[in-house]
Amino acid sequence: MASLTIAIDPEILEAAKLEAARRQTSLDQLVADYLTTVASPASKKSNRDALLRLIQQSPLGDIDRPLTREEIYAERSWPRS
């Protein structure tokens, strides 16, 4: 296993130590687990698939034409109807 040295704000370090204690694990393991989830190919595919699902479910996904300036402004105006 490789070692990693990082520089981190002392307040962030203390908060991370508390979180590791709350999860009943070590800070080293917490960081290793996080890096594993970020760097794993399965995680990237899962994140990409989730993003594609959100895009397809979005309200703008069903619009077959671009919105006009007036439609965009009406959507962002207050009060909304």
N, C-alpha and C positions, 0 to 999 in steps of 0.2 A: 504494500500500500504506500502511496506517495504522501509526502507532507506538504502542507500549504501554510504560508505565512501571509497574514493580511494586516493592514493598518485600519483601525476602526475607531470611531468616536467612543470615548469611555461610557457615555450614557447609553449608546446603542448596545455596547457590550454587556452592560449590566441588565438591560431589558432582555437581551437574548439569553443570558444566563438564567434569568427568572423564568422565561418561557421554556427553556430546556428542563428546568427543575419541575415546572408544572406538568410537562409531558413525561416526566420521570425518565429522562435520558440525559446524555452528556451533550455539552455544547458542540463538541467535535462530531458526534453522531448526527445532531440536528443539522449542522452545516453540510455534512456528507450526504445526508438524505435529500436535502434541498438541491444540492448540485446534481445528484443523480436524477431527480425528477426534471430538472431544467435541461440536462444534457442528453437524456435518453431518447433514442429515435422513436420509441413507442409513444412517449409523452408528446413529442412534436407532432406526430401523426394525429394523436388524440386531440390536441389543441387545434390543429388545422381542421379536423372534422367538426369539432364543436363550433368553430368560427363559421364554417360553411353552412352548418345548420342554422345558426343565428341569422346569417345573411339571407338565407332562403325564407326564414320565418318573419323577417322584418316587414313592416307595412309598406316600405318603398319597393320591396321585391315584387309586388303585384302590379305596380304601375307600368303601363305599357308606353308611356310617353313622359318626357321630362316635365317637371312642374314649371308653371309660369312664374314670373317674378311676383305677381299678385297673389298666387296661391301660396308661395313660400312666405310672403309677408303676412298673409292672413293667418297662417299656421303659427307664426311666432308673435302675433299681436296679442295684447291683453285687453279685455277679457276674451278668453277662448269661447267659442260657441259650440 
